[in-house]
Amino acid sequence: MSTDSHESVHPAAGAAEVSVTQSATADAPATTHAPSPSDWIEKDRQYVWHGLVPYTASQNPMVVSRGDGAWLTDEAGNRYLDGMSGLWCANLGYSEKRLADAAYAQMTEMPYYPLSQTHKPAIRLAEKLNEWLRGDYRVFFSNSGSEANEVAIKIARQYHQQNGEPSRWKVIGRYRGYHGNTSAALAATGQFMRKYKYEPLAPGFLHVPPPDCYRCPFGQQPGSCNLACANYYEQVINWEIPETVAAVILEPVISGGGILTPPEGYLRRVREICNRYGVLLIVDEVICGFGRSGENFGHHNFGVQPDIVTMAKGITSGYMPLAATAVRAELFDPFRDDSEYGHFRHVTTFGGNPTACAVALETLAIMEERGLVARAKVLGERLRQRLSVLRDCPNVGDIRHFGFLAGIEMVADQASKTPAPPAMLAEVITWCKQRGLLIGKNSDSVRGYNNILQLCPPFILTDDEFDFLADTVVEAVQRLG
Ligand SMILES: Cc1ncc(COP(=O)(O)O)c(C=O)c1O
């Protein structure tokens, strides 16, 4: 369908006009007035389908109209500091003109061509990503984190086929982890509230318990557990027969699933196990990458080299859709195969769009010039100190941090660790919003455990903005009692 017909035949277009047109008399022309906030909400109700919010809550979305720095303004004129960087991505805030200029310049020079051929922004960005990764990787571009993981899974499976081990096709994810909403990425996901009613998904995915030191699935205590959660991978790989396992996929720290930080040595142990059994390690850096962890990438905190790294979100600070799957250079060797099915038979119309790549390059240039990875580390450490006063609050079970990412696990009481009821989290979030701060929580993840308040602020916060954020969150939680 062409753009024209799409726009012109929309059945309710006339009705929408009427709602913003004053009644006209025969001798006076109709005057129009700008739609009010409630007009926009009315239209939203009529036309827009929002995911992840229950039907009743979706009735009254915030109409976000402007962004400046780390702040958002809604259509009614209210201003909010965004403590979540949108959906964990707007690390440079909302008014970085250099990104708009980079997009404009690229769009006027060469706005689009697919990567079935090549173009300079993609080449430059792939090179730059290697620098940021501190490794030797070949990069496949796509549009979203979900797609980056789909690509990683397909490459892992085909790699083993090309490498003479066609029986390796199983992928091990983790309960509570998230890897996206497409069939294989969702199959790899371990948040079953996201899967329910959409199954069956892609076959061949298994899950192991998450590293959750607060609610250890193995009944252990940190420090004396001998990394039972990491060792469990070995058991599963053996039970499944190692020759059937293609890859392990994990985030450095489970982020959207509740900021579940692993015990010391976890990722290194998983890496060793993968090496022992010829299993590829896919590290999903969609949230943890690009400085969020206080290092370039989350895995840089743990001294391991992944086989495949997936990334999206912060790569353009959310200004353009772009994702990348970086594959260790040696893994490309078996794909140097000119037989009919020897190459990676995957194409995407928009993946690696030149404008998106140009915006990503500018994002990384700004991050480098302003030392924002280091700034994220400093702010993350400051946040750790500021939130530590909450440890004594009866409704705070655990507080977890990874760089400039924080999770506050809310409980009914500290002794029982019973997850706090949803109303308690809603109260904290609403109280913050009424004071001009947006914070998040894990939602629709694991039944009964959507009880973790989450913070993922932009890196560009000033000290005053940081203080406002920290003070507001602390007060919101402390006032619960
Ligand atoms: C860790 C992780 N992986 C993958 C994804 C999927 O990314 P996208 O929403 O861009 O498809 C997300 C999205 O939140 C994510 O948090």
Ligand as a Chemical Component Dictionary entry (heavy atoms), coordinates in Angstrom:
data_LIG
# 
_chem_comp.id                   LIG 
_chem_comp.type                 NON-POLYMER 
_chem_comp.pdbx_formal_charge   0 
_chem_comp.three_letter_code    LIG 
# 
loop_
_chem_comp_atom.comp_id 
_chem_comp_atom.atom_id 
_chem_comp_atom.alt_atom_id 
_chem_comp_atom.type_symbol 
_chem_comp_atom.charge 
_chem_comp_atom.model_Cartn_x 
_chem_comp_atom.model_Cartn_y 
_chem_comp_atom.model_Cartn_z 
_chem_comp_atom.pdbx_ordinal 
LIG C1 C1 C 0 18.415 -7.342 27.346 1  
LIG C2 C2 C 0 17.511 -7.059 26.200 2  
LIG N1 N1 N 0 17.663 -7.764 25.077 3  
LIG C3 C3 C 0 16.888 -7.531 24.014 4  
LIG C4 C4 C 0 15.890 -6.585 24.058 5  
LIG C5 C5 C 0 15.015 -6.383 22.865 6  
LIG O1 O1 O 0 15.290 -5.156 22.287 7  
LIG P1 P1 P 0 14.204 -4.439 21.346 8  
LIG O2 O2 O 0 13.102 -3.976 22.221 9  
LIG O3 O3 O 0 14.988 -3.339 20.712 10 
LIG O4 O4 O 0 13.771 -5.464 20.358 11 
LIG C6 C6 C 0 15.697 -5.838 25.201 12 
LIG C7 C7 C 0 14.642 -4.812 25.269 13 
LIG O5 O5 O 0 14.341 -4.247 26.275 14 
LIG C8 C8 C 0 16.518 -6.089 26.310 15 
LIG O6 O6 O 0 16.363 -5.418 27.458 16 
# 
loop_
_chem_comp_bond.comp_id 
_chem_comp_bond.atom_id_1 
_chem_comp_bond.atom_id_2 
_chem_comp_bond.value_order 
_chem_comp_bond.pdbx_ordinal 
LIG C1 C2 SING 1  
LIG C2 N1 SING 2  
LIG C2 C8 DOUB 3  
LIG N1 C3 DOUB 4  
LIG C3 C4 SING 5  
LIG C4 C5 SING 6  
LIG C4 C6 DOUB 7  
LIG C5 O1 SING 8  
LIG O1 P1 SING 9  
LIG P1 O2 DOUB 10 
LIG P1 O3 SING 11 
LIG P1 O4 SING 12 
LIG C6 C7 SING 13 
LIG C6 C8 SING 14 
LIG C7 O5 DOUB 15 
LIG C8 O6 SING 16 
# 
